[in-house]
Amino acid sequence: MVIKVLAAEADLTSASNVTNATLVRVYNGHSAVSVITRKDSGGSTIGSMTVLNGTVVVMEKNPTDTLTASAGGASVKVVKIAFTR
């Protein structure tokens, strides 16, 4: 898998749409697990998932959906990406 970076990396200290991303690379650099919650533009929760500390996941979302971290938001890094060949 080759990842194309489309924006500057940020953190999840507050809710973010990650520069209107539809595909997001999430790295949990916190010392514990963090639950990442996806909400729609109206603030309704769509879903959530646990991300183990020290791991990377790729999440798909709508451009206006936001992501939040339950713990260690400053250590949870996010960036808008795309897949390429």
N, CA, C and O atoms as a GROMACS GRO file, in nm:
protein
  340
    1MET      N    1   0.084  -0.118   0.000
    1MET     CA    2   0.000   0.000   0.000
    1MET      C    3   0.088   0.124   0.000
    1MET      O    4   0.179   0.136   0.083
    2VAL      N    5   0.063   0.214  -0.091
    2VAL     CA    6   0.134   0.341  -0.098
    2VAL      C    7   0.036   0.450  -0.061
    2VAL      O    8  -0.075   0.457  -0.115
    3ILE      N    9   0.077   0.536   0.032
    3ILE     CA   10  -0.010   0.643   0.080
    3ILE      C   11   0.037   0.776   0.024
    3ILE      O   12   0.155   0.809   0.028
    4LYS      N   13  -0.058   0.852  -0.028
    4LYS     CA   14  -0.031   0.987  -0.079
    4LYS      C   15  -0.079   1.085   0.027
    4LYS      O   16  -0.198   1.090   0.058
    5VAL      N   17   0.011   1.164   0.083
    5VAL     CA   18  -0.022   1.262   0.185
    5VAL      C   19  -0.077   1.387   0.118
    5VAL      O   20  -0.016   1.441   0.025
    6LEU      N   21  -0.194   1.433   0.165
    6LEU     CA   22  -0.262   1.546   0.100
    6LEU      C   23  -0.269   1.673   0.184
    6LEU      O   24  -0.319   1.775   0.138
    7ALA      N   25  -0.219   1.668   0.308
    7ALA     CA   26  -0.226   1.785   0.396
    7ALA      C   27  -0.122   1.769   0.507
    7ALA      O   28  -0.057   1.665   0.518
    8ALA      N   29  -0.110   1.873   0.588
    8ALA     CA   30  -0.019   1.867   0.702
    8ALA      C   31  -0.080   1.784   0.814
    8ALA      O   32  -0.202   1.786   0.835
    9GLU      N   33   0.003   1.711   0.885
    9GLU     CA   34  -0.043   1.632   0.998
    9GLU      C   35  -0.090   1.725   1.110
    9GLU      O   36  -0.034   1.832   1.131
   10ALA      N   37  -0.195   1.683   1.181
   10ALA     CA   38  -0.250   1.758   1.294
   10ALA      C   39  -0.279   1.659   1.407
   10ALA      O   40  -0.251   1.540   1.395
   11ASP      N   41  -0.335   1.710   1.516
   11ASP     CA   42  -0.373   1.620   1.626
   11ASP      C   43  -0.522   1.631   1.653
   11ASP      O   44  -0.592   1.710   1.590
   12LEU      N   45  -0.570   1.553   1.747
   12LEU     CA   46  -0.712   1.552   1.781
   12LEU      C   47  -0.736   1.610   1.920
   12LEU      O   48  -0.811   1.553   1.999
   13THR      N   49  -0.672   1.725   1.949
   13THR     CA   50  -0.699   1.792   2.077
   13THR      C   51  -0.842   1.843   2.082
   13THR      O   52  -0.897   1.865   2.190
   14SER      N   53  -0.903   1.862   1.965
   14SER     CA   54  -1.046   1.897   1.956
   14SER      C   55  -1.102   1.830   1.831
   14SER      O   56  -1.028   1.777   1.748
   15ALA      N   57  -1.235   1.832   1.819
   15ALA     CA   58  -1.300   1.768   1.704
   15ALA      C   59  -1.246   1.829   1.574
   15ALA      O   60  -1.226   1.950   1.565
   16SER      N   61  -1.223   1.744   1.475
   16SER     CA   62  -1.166   1.791   1.348
   16SER      C   63  -1.224   1.713   1.232
   16SER      O   64  -1.248   1.593   1.241
   17ASN      N   65  -1.246   1.785   1.120
   17ASN     CA   66  -1.285   1.716   0.997
   17ASN      C   67  -1.162   1.679   0.915
   17ASN      O   68  -1.174   1.627   0.804
   18VAL      N   69  -1.044   1.707   0.969
   18VAL     CA   70  -0.914   1.672   0.909
   18VAL      C   71  -0.907   1.726   0.766
   18VAL      O   72  -0.892   1.651   0.669
   19THR      N   73  -0.919   1.857   0.756
   19THR     CA   74  -0.917   1.928   0.626
   19THR      C   75  -1.012   1.866   0.524
   19THR      O   76  -0.978   1.847   0.407
   20ASN      N   77  -1.134   1.836   0.571
   20ASN     CA   78  -1.240   1.780   0.485
   20ASN      C   79  -1.199   1.650   0.418
   20ASN      O   80  -1.237   1.623   0.304
   21ALA      N   81  -1.122   1.570   0.488
   21ALA     CA   82  -1.074   1.443   0.434
   21ALA      C   83  -1.186   1.341   0.420
   21ALA      O   84  -1.283   1.341   0.496
   22THR      N   85  -1.170   1.254   0.322
   22THR     CA   86  -1.257   1.137   0.310
   22THR      C   87  -1.181   1.010   0.351
   22THR      O   88  -1.242   0.906   0.378
   23LEU      N   89  -1.048   1.019   0.356
   23LEU     CA   90  -0.963   0.909   0.399
   23LEU      C   91  -0.858   0.967   0.494
   23LEU      O   92  -0.787   1.060   0.458
   24VAL      N   93  -0.848   0.910   0.615
   24VAL     CA   94  -0.762   0.966   0.719
   24VAL      C   95  -0.671   0.859   0.776
   24VAL      O   96  -0.715   0.749   0.811
   25ARG      N   97  -0.544   0.892   0.786
   25ARG     CA   98  -0.447   0.807   0.857
   25ARG      C   99  -0.447   0.855   1.001
   25ARG      O  100  -0.427   0.974   1.028
   26VAL      N  101  -0.468   0.762   1.096
   26VAL     CA  102  -0.472   0.795   1.238
   26VAL      C  103  -0.359   0.719   1.307
   26VAL      O  104  -0.350   0.597   1.293
   27TYR      N  105  -0.274   0.790   1.380
   27TYR     CA  106  -0.167   0.728   1.460
   27TYR      C  107  -0.192   0.761   1.606
   27TYR      O  108  -0.201   0.878   1.643
   28ASN      N  109  -0.201   0.659   1.690
   28ASN     CA  110  -0.219   0.680   1.833
   28ASN      C  111  -0.083   0.673   1.902
   28ASN      O  112  -0.033   0.564   1.931
   29GLY      N  113  -0.026   0.790   1.928
   29GLY     CA  114   0.102   0.798   1.997
   29GLY      C  115   0.088   0.812   2.147
   29GLY      O  116   0.187   0.831   2.218
   30HIS      N  117  -0.035   0.804   2.198
   30HIS     CA  118  -0.062   0.814   2.341
   30HIS      C  119  -0.014   0.687   2.411
   30HIS      O  120   0.007   0.584   2.346
   31SER      N  121   0.003   0.693   2.542
   31SER     CA  122   0.051   0.578   2.618
   31SER      C  123  -0.057   0.473   2.644
   31SER      O  124  -0.028   0.366   2.699
   32ALA      N  125  -0.180   0.503   2.607
   32ALA     CA  126  -0.291   0.410   2.628
   32ALA      C  127  -0.378   0.405   2.502
   32ALA      O  128  -0.358   0.484   2.409
   33VAL      N  129  -0.473   0.313   2.501
   33VAL     CA  130  -0.566   0.307   2.388
   33VAL      C  131  -0.648   0.436   2.384
   33VAL      O  132  -0.665   0.504   2.486
   34SER      N  133  -0.699   0.468   2.267
   34SER     CA  134  -0.786   0.584   2.251
   34SER      C  135  -0.904   0.544   2.164
   34SER      O  136  -0.888   0.476   2.063
   35VAL      N  137  -1.023   0.586   2.204
   35VAL     CA  138  -1.142   0.560   2.125
   35VAL      C  139  -1.161   0.680   2.031
   35VAL      O  140  -1.174   0.794   2.076
   36ILE      N  141  -1.162   0.653   1.902
   36ILE     CA  142  -1.183   0.756   1.801
   36ILE      C  143  -1.331   0.754   1.762
   36ILE      O  144  -1.383   0.650   1.722
   37THR      N  145  -1.397   0.867   1.776
   37THR     CA  146  -1.539   0.878   1.747
   37THR      C  147  -1.561   0.961   1.624
   37THR      O  148  -1.503   1.069   1.609
   38ARG      N  149  -1.644   0.911   1.535
   38ARG     CA  150  -1.682   0.981   1.412
   38ARG      C  151  -1.822   1.037   1.429
   38ARG      O  152  -1.915   0.964   1.464
   39LYS      N  153  -1.838   1.168   1.403
   39LYS     CA  154  -1.969   1.234   1.412
   39LYS      C  155  -2.000   1.302   1.281
   39LYS      O  156  -1.909   1.344   1.209
   40ASP      N  157  -2.129   1.313   1.249
   40ASP     CA  158  -2.169   1.384   1.127
   40ASP      C  159  -2.165   1.534   1.152
   40ASP      O  160  -2.137   1.577   1.264
   41SER      N  161  -2.193   1.613   1.049
   41SER     CA  162  -2.183   1.759   1.060
   41SER      C  163  -2.280   1.816   1.162
   41SER      O  164  -2.260   1.928   1.211
   42GLY      N  165  -2.385   1.743   1.196
   42GLY     CA  166  -2.481   1.787   1.296
   42GLY      C  167  -2.443   1.748   1.438
   42GLY      O  168  -2.512   1.785   1.532
   43GLY      N  169  -2.333   1.674   1.454
   43GLY     CA  170  -2.285   1.633   1.585
   43GLY      C  171  -2.336   1.499   1.633
   43GLY      O  172  -2.309   1.460   1.746
   44SER      N  173  -2.411   1.429   1.548
   44SER     CA  174  -2.461   1.296   1.586
   44SER      C  175  -2.352   1.191   1.564
   44SER      O  176  -2.285   1.190   1.461
   45THR      N  177  -2.336   1.103   1.661
   45THR     CA  178  -2.234   0.999   1.652
   45THR      C  179  -2.272   0.896   1.546
   45THR      O  180  -2.382   0.841   1.547
   46ILE      N  181  -2.179   0.871   1.455
   46ILE     CA  182  -2.196   0.768   1.352
   46ILE      C  183  -2.138   0.636   1.402
   46ILE      O  184  -2.196   0.530   1.381
   47GLY      N  185  -2.022   0.644   1.468
   47GLY     CA  186  -1.958   0.524   1.519
   47GLY      C  187  -1.828   0.557   1.589
   47GLY      O  188  -1.782   0.672   1.588
   48SER      N  189  -1.769   0.456   1.650
   48SER     CA  190  -1.641   0.474   1.717
   48SER      C  191  -1.562   0.344   1.713
   48SER      O  192  -1.618   0.237   1.692
   49MET      N  193  -1.431   0.358   1.734
   49MET     CA  194  -1.345   0.240   1.736
   49MET      C  195  -1.225   0.265   1.825
   49MET      O  196  -1.179   0.379   1.838
   50THR      N  197  -1.176   0.159   1.887
   50THR     CA  198  -1.059   0.168   1.972
   50THR      C  199  -0.934   0.153   1.888
   50THR      O  200  -0.923   0.061   1.807
   51VAL      N  201  -0.839   0.244   1.909
   51VAL     CA  202  -0.710   0.237   1.840
   51VAL      C  203  -0.604   0.212   1.948
   51VAL      O  204  -0.587   0.291   2.040
   52LEU      N  205  -0.534   0.101   1.934
   52LEU     CA  206  -0.431   0.066   2.031
   52LEU      C  207  -0.317   0.167   2.026
   52LEU      O  208  -0.288   0.224   1.921
   53ASN      N  209  -0.252   0.188   2.141
   53ASN     CA  210  -0.139   0.280   2.143
   53ASN      C  211  -0.026   0.227   2.056
   53ASN      O  212   0.002   0.107   2.053
   54GLY      N  213   0.038   0.320   1.984
   54GLY     CA  214   0.149   0.284   1.897
   54GLY      C  215   0.108   0.226   1.763
   54GLY      O  216   0.193   0.174   1.690
   55THR      N  217  -0.020   0.234   1.728
   55THR     CA  218  -0.065   0.175   1.602
   55THR      C  219  -0.123   0.281   1.508
   55THR      O  220  -0.156   0.392   1.548
   56VAL      N  221  -0.132   0.241   1.381
   56VAL     CA  222  -0.187   0.326   1.275
   56VAL      C  223  -0.309   0.255   1.217
   56VAL      O  224  -0.307   0.134   1.194
   57VAL      N  225  -0.415   0.331   1.195
   57VAL     CA  226  -0.533   0.282   1.123
   57VAL      C  227  -0.569   0.384   1.016
   57VAL      O  228  -0.533   0.501   1.025
   58VAL      N  229  -0.640   0.337   0.914
   58VAL     CA  230  -0.691   0.426   0.810
   58VAL      C  231  -0.842   0.423   0.819
   58VAL      O  232  -0.903   0.316   0.820
   59MET      N  233  -0.902   0.542   0.826
   59MET     CA  234  -1.047   0.553   0.840
   59MET      C  235  -1.105   0.626   0.720
   59MET      O  236  -1.047   0.723   0.671
   60GLU      N  237  -1.221   0.580   0.674
   60GLU     CA  238  -1.295   0.649   0.569
   60GLU      C  239  -1.410   0.724   0.634
   60GLU      O  240  -1.474   0.674   0.726
   61LYS      N  241  -1.436   0.846   0.585
   61LYS     CA  242  -1.543   0.929   0.639
   61LYS      C  243  -1.591   1.026   0.533
   61LYS      O  244  -1.529   1.039   0.427
   62ASN      N  245  -1.702   1.094   0.561
   62ASN     CA  246  -1.749   1.200   0.471
   62ASN      C  247  -1.670   1.327   0.501
   62ASN      O  248  -1.622   1.344   0.613
   63PRO      N  249  -1.656   1.417   0.403
   63PRO     CA  250  -1.572   1.536   0.422
   63PRO      C  251  -1.610   1.622   0.544
   63PRO      O  252  -1.521   1.679   0.607
   64THR      N  253  -1.738   1.632   0.577
   64THR     CA  254  -1.778   1.717   0.689
   64THR      C  255  -1.788   1.643   0.822
   64THR      O  256  -1.813   1.705   0.925
   65ASP      N  257  -1.768   1.511   0.822
   65ASP     CA  258  -1.767   1.435   0.947
   65ASP      C  259  -1.645   1.475   1.029
   65ASP      O  260  -1.540   1.509   0.974
   66THR      N  261  -1.660   1.472   1.162
   66THR     CA  262  -1.548   1.504   1.250
   66THR      C  263  -1.501   1.380   1.324
   66THR      O  264  -1.576   1.284   1.342
   67LEU      N  265  -1.376   1.385   1.368
   67LEU     CA  266  -1.317   1.280   1.450
   67LEU      C  267  -1.274   1.342   1.583
   67LEU      O  268  -1.226   1.455   1.587
   68THR      N  269  -1.292   1.266   1.691
   68THR     CA  270  -1.245   1.306   1.823
   68THR      C  271  -1.175   1.187   1.888
   68THR      O  272  -1.201   1.072   1.853
   69ALA      N  273  -1.087   1.218   1.983
   69ALA     CA  274  -1.016   1.113   2.057
   69ALA      C  275  -1.059   1.118   2.203
   69ALA      O  276  -1.073   1.226   2.261
   70SER      N  277  -1.081   1.000   2.262
   70SER     CA  278  -1.126   0.993   2.401
   70SER      C  279  -1.016   1.029   2.500
   70SER      O  280  -1.045   1.080   2.609
   71ALA      N  281  -0.893   1.004   2.464
   71ALA     CA  282  -0.781   1.030   2.554
   71ALA      C  283  -0.657   1.064   2.473
   71ALA      O  284  -0.638   1.012   2.363
   72GLY      N  285  -0.573   1.151   2.528
   72GLY     CA  286  -0.446   1.181   2.464
   72GLY      C  287  -0.456   1.244   2.328
   72GLY      O  288  -0.375   1.213   2.240
   73GLY      N  289  -0.554   1.331   2.308
   73GLY     CA  290  -0.577   1.392   2.176
   73GLY      C  291  -0.454   1.459   2.116
   73GLY      O  292  -0.436   1.458   1.995
   74ALA      N  293  -0.370   1.516   2.201
   74ALA     CA  294  -0.248   1.580   2.151
   74ALA      C  295  -0.151   1.478   2.095
   74ALA      O  296  -0.065   1.512   2.013
   75SER      N  297  -0.163   1.353   2.139
   75SER     CA  298  -0.075   1.246   2.092
   75SER      C  299  -0.136   1.162   1.980
   75SER      O  300  -0.071   1.073   1.926
   76VAL      N  301  -0.261   1.192   1.946
   76VAL     CA  302  -0.327   1.121   1.836
   76VAL      C  303  -0.311   1.207   1.711
   76VAL      O  304  -0.368   1.316   1.703
   77LYS      N  305  -0.234   1.158   1.616
   77LYS     CA  306  -0.202   1.234   1.495
   77LYS      C  307  -0.290   1.189   1.379
   77LYS      O  308  -0.312   1.070   1.360
   78VAL      N  309  -0.339   1.286   1.302
   78VAL     CA  310  -0.425   1.257   1.187
   78VAL      C  311  -0.376   1.334   1.065
   78VAL      O  312  -0.320   1.444   1.077
   79VAL      N  313  -0.397   1.276   0.948
   79VAL     CA  314  -0.360   1.344   0.825
   79VAL      C  315  -0.450   1.295   0.711
   79VAL      O  316  -0.485   1.177   0.704
   80LYS      N  317  -0.486   1.386   0.624
   80LYS     CA  318  -0.566   1.356   0.506
   80LYS      C  319  -0.478   1.282   0.406
   80LYS      O  320  -0.368   1.327   0.374
   81ILE      N  321  -0.527   1.166   0.356
   81ILE     CA  322  -0.447   1.086   0.264
   81ILE      C  323  -0.532   1.037   0.148
   81ILE      O  324  -0.654   1.053   0.144
   82ALA      N  325  -0.463   0.976   0.054
   82ALA     CA  326  -0.526   0.901  -0.056
   82ALA      C  327  -0.435   0.781  -0.082
   82ALA      O  328  -0.316   0.784  -0.049
   83PHE      N  329  -0.492   0.677  -0.142
   83PHE     CA  330  -0.410   0.564  -0.183
   83PHE      C  331  -0.365   0.586  -0.326
   83PHE      O  332  -0.438   0.644  -0.407
   84THR      N  333  -0.246   0.541  -0.358
   84THR     CA  334  -0.191   0.555  -0.492
   84THR      C  335  -0.119   0.427  -0.529
   84THR      O  336  -0.102   0.338  -0.445
   85ARG      N  337  -0.078   0.417  -0.653
   85ARG     CA  338  -0.007   0.298  -0.697
   85ARG      C  339   0.142   0.319  -0.694
   85ARG      O  340   0.217   0.228  -0.729
   0.00000   0.00000   0.00000
